[in-house]
Every structure is written in structure tokens, then in C-alpha cells.
Amino acid sequence: MKIKTALEKIREHRYWIVLALLILSSFGYYAYYLKENQLFPEAALFFMKEVEIPKDGQNVLVFSPHPDDETVGAGGFIYESARKGDKVSIVLVTDGDKRGLSVKRYSEFEEATGLLGVKKENLTFLGYPDGGLQKEDQGEVKGKFSKIIDEENPDVIVYPFTKDQHLDHSTTGKILDEILEENKKIISYKYLVHHKRFPYPHLFRPDDYILPPVIFVNISQRWQKLMLSTEAEDQKMEALLKYKTQLRYISLRELLYSFVRKNEVFIAEERK
């Protein structure tokens, strides 16, 4: 009798039991998805705050470890800022000469950034060795970065995320983090280029979106999205095509093209 009563109760509440099981299985699948893919599904994009392009007439300063990083990580941001009338300046930290191509890569850098709306007189070349920034006198590098920031007096600084897996990127980011801790009322946007499965997939998918790796999403790192206009996305692609020295290598070509998406992502910080 007790068994019969129990079965009747289960039948009465089977809708809620099935619903609870579906919810639990959904959470389980979502956790498995995050673990396996290390990226959020595209639906998460709609919960991210939109990046605010600087107001007309403001100064934007971008730090690029190598020729092409500025376009890969922030090409859309640079283009939209320049189009609005902001002064955009770019600091090229290393010479990009790992394969003996510094002269050619400098030329490509000037052409690419020109397409993004940056004037040649607003380009600074520091000439540190490609792949060896962490071996340089960090105090000296910090001094040069600080001097440029003081001279440019930027409203916004765009630079690499410290967790980037390329040492030139992470070193640049760490030094700038230190400098900006000493400054007030300055907005910064950090971009990521090198990390496992980012962006996913490493293929030309211009109709897809970029999302940050799950491992870097927490309350202390506010990721924001910049949705690109068709014009900005096209111009970013045209700028990337100028980097012929990089595009001839299949792995690099796939990486560069994979950043041509409908948006860019940044970690936003406003120090007051």
C-alpha cells in the first residue's frame, strides 16, 4: 500500500521532477561545455557591456608589441576612434625582426595603421628586440613608456593583457599596469592575442563573434565588447592584408584571420 501511494505521488509530481532533471542536466552540460571549450557560447556576448569609443577630440594611445598586434587586437577600436576625430598614436615596442624582416615589417606597419586612420607622425618605434623584451632593463623600458605617456597625455590607453602567452605581450602589459597604477583618471583597455583556443576557431569566420577565455572571466576583470560596423570590419581586414610577411606562414595567417570577426573584446579599467 505504501509503495502504491508513493508511486501515485511521483505521478502527481512527475512534471516538476522531469523539469528539475532537465535543469540539472542543462547545468551539467554547460559546465562540461565550458571545461572542454574554455570559451563562453556566443549567447554570452549579449550580457557583456559595450566599449565606449572615446569622445571626439580625445587622445588615444596604443601599445603594440609587434607590427600587426595593434590591428589584430584593436584594429576596429583604432579605426572607430580615428573616424570620430580622436588623435590616435601607436607605440611599436619591438622591431619585429625575429626573421630578419624589420625594415619590411616597419613598412607594413605604416601601411596597415594608415588604413586604420593613424598618421605616420603619430607612430613611435622603440626598436626593442623581438622576443626578448623581458631580458631588457625593465626600469629603462618603464622609463621610456612613462615618458611617452607624459608627452601624449592620453585619455585612453590600449595595451596587451598581462596573461597573454607571448612574453613580449605580457611584459608590455605588466610594465604598463605598474605605470597606470600611479596615474589617475585614465581609462585603459587591454587586448588579448595569444592564448590557447583564442579566438576559437583559428579560422577566417567574419560572421562569428569573439569571446574571452573562461579562465580570465571574473569580477576583477571586466570584459567588454566592441561591436564593429561592416566598414570597420572590412577596414581591419584590409589592414591585416598589408602584413604579407606574416601571412605567408599558414599558422600565423590562420591566427590573424581569426581576429576578423563581428566584434572585439577588451578588459576595461577606469582608475580614479
N, C-alpha and C positions, 0 to 999 in steps of 0.2 A: 504493500500500500504506500509506504513511504517513497519507494522508488518511482511509483506511478505519479505521485504528487510532485516529485522533483522534476520528472520529465515534462509534466504539464506546465510547471513554472518556467522551464527552459524554453518551451514552445512559445509561451506568452511573451518572453523577453528576447526571442531569437533575433529580432530586428536590431536591438541595441547590442547584443553580443556580436553579431556579424559586423556591425558598424565599428565597434571597438577593435575587433580583429583587423579590419581594413585599415583603421588609423594606425595601429601598431605596426602593421606590415609596411605601410607607407613610410613611416618614420625609419623603419629598418632599411628599406630600400634606399631612402635618401641618404642615410648615414653610410651605407655601402657605396653609393654613387660618389659621395664626397671623398671617401677614403681611396677609391680606385682612380678617380679622375683628378683629384686635388684641385678642382675648379668648380665654381658655382654654375648651375644651369643658367641659361640666358635669361630666364624669368627673373632672376635676382637683380638684373640690371635696373629694373623699374623701381627698385627700392633704394637705389643709390642717388644721392644728391647731385645736382648738376653743377659742374665747374662754372665759376663766374669769370668770363673773359674780362680782362682789365678795362677800365673806362677809357674813353677817348683821351689821348694825350698823356697817358701814364707810361712809365718806363718798365720794360720787361727785360730781365737779364737771364740768359740761358747758359748753362754749363754743359758742354758736350765732351765726354772723354775722348771720343774718336770722331773722325769725319764720318757721318751718317747717323750717329746716335741722336742728334738733335731732330732729324727728320723721322727716324724710326719711333722714338719715344714721345715726341711732342710736335711733330710736323703740323698737325691740324691746329694745335694751340697757337703755334707761331704764326701760321697763316692768318687765322682769325684775328689775332691781336694786331698784326701789321695792317690788315684790311680795315680795322676800326680806327687806324690812325695812331696807334701806340708806337713808341720807339722801341724796337726790338734789337738787342745786342746779344751776340753769341761769343762765348769764350771756348775755343778749341783747346783742350787741355794737353793732349799728346799729339805727336806728329803723325800717327798712323803709319809708321814706317817699318812695321814688322816684316814686310816682304820687300823692302826697298822701294816703296812707292810714294814717299811723302810728297814729292812735287806734284805728281798726278792726283793724289788724293786731296791735296790742298785746292787744286783747280776744280775738282769735282765738288768739293765743299762749297766753294764760292758760287758755282753754278746752281747747286741744289738750294742753298739758302736764298739765293737771288730769286728763285721761283717762288719761294715762300714769302717774299716781300722784304727781305733783310738787305740793307745796303752794305756794300763792301767795307765802307769806313766804320761800320759797326761790328766788324769781325775782329777778334783778338786771337792771336796764335801764341801759345805759351811754349810749344815745342818740347814738352817732356817726352821721354822715350816710350813708345807704345809697349804696353805690357810690363812696365817697370815703375809705375808711379809710386807704388808702395815702398820702393827702395830709395826714393829721393828723400832729401831732408824735409821732413813733414812741416817743420817750422817755417822753412823757406817757402814751401808751397802755400801754406796758410797765409803767409805774409803777402804773397802775390794775389791770392784770391781776395784778401781783405782790402788791398789797395784798389783793385778793380771795383769792388762793391762800393767803396767810399767814393770813388770817382764817378761811377754811374748813378749812384743814389737811386737804386731801383725800387719801384713799388711792389714788384713781384719778381721772385727768383724761381727758376725751374731747373732742377738738377737731379742726378741719379739717386735712387733709393739705396740705402746702405746695405740692404740684403741682396743686392744684385750679385750674381755668382762670378762676374768678371771683376778682378781685383782693381783695375783702373776705375771702374764704376763705383765700387763700394768705397774705395779710398777717397775719391772725389766727394762722395756723399757724406762720409764721416767728417771730413775737414770742414765742409760747408755747414754741417749740423753744429759743429763747435762754434763756428763764426756767428751763425744766426742765433745761437743761444745768447749772444752778447748784444744782439740788436733787438729793438722794439718796433712794434707797428709795421711789421713786414710780413707779407703773405708769401708762402712757398708752396710749390707743387713738385712732388717727387715722382719720377717715372721709373719704370722697371723695363729692362731689355732682356737680360739673361737669367732665366730660371727654368727648371725642369717643367716641360709641358706648358710653357707660357710663350706666346699665346697658343692656345690649342685650337685646331691642329697647326703644325708648321706647314701650312699650305696657303695658296692665294685664295682667300674666301672673302671678297669685298662686301658680300651681303650678310656676313656674320658679324657678331659682336665680340669684343674683348672683355674678359672678366678677370679680376685679380685671383691669384692662387689662394686657396682656402687658408693655407698656413699663415698668411700675412693679414688676415682679416680679424681684427679685434677692436676693442673700444678705444685703444690708444692710437690706432691708425685709421683715419677717416678717409676711406677711398671714395673718390667722386668720379663721375663720368663726364666726358665732353662729347656730346653727340655732334657728329660732323655733317656739314652740309655736303651735297653732292659735289659742289665746286671745291670745297676744302679737301674732300677725299681724293678727287681727281688730281688736284694740285700736289698733294702729298705723294701720289703715285708718280707723277711726272718728276718730282724732286728725287725720289728714290732711283729712278731710271738713270739719273746722272752718275750714280756710283757704279760705273761699269767695272772697275777693278774688283769690286766685291761680288757683283752679280755673276761673274764668270765661274764662281765656285758654287756648286749645287747646294751645299748645306747652308751657306750664307744667303744665297738667293731665296731659298725657301723661308729662312728666318725673316729676312727683310720684307718679303711679300706678305708674310703672315700678319704684319702690323698694318696692312691696308685693310681696315675694317670700317664699320659704320660709326665707331666711337674710339676714344682714347680713355685711359684710366690713370688717375693720379692720386697720391696721398696728399691731402690738403692740410696745411698748418697755417694758423694765424697767431703770431706771437704779439702779446700786448704788454 
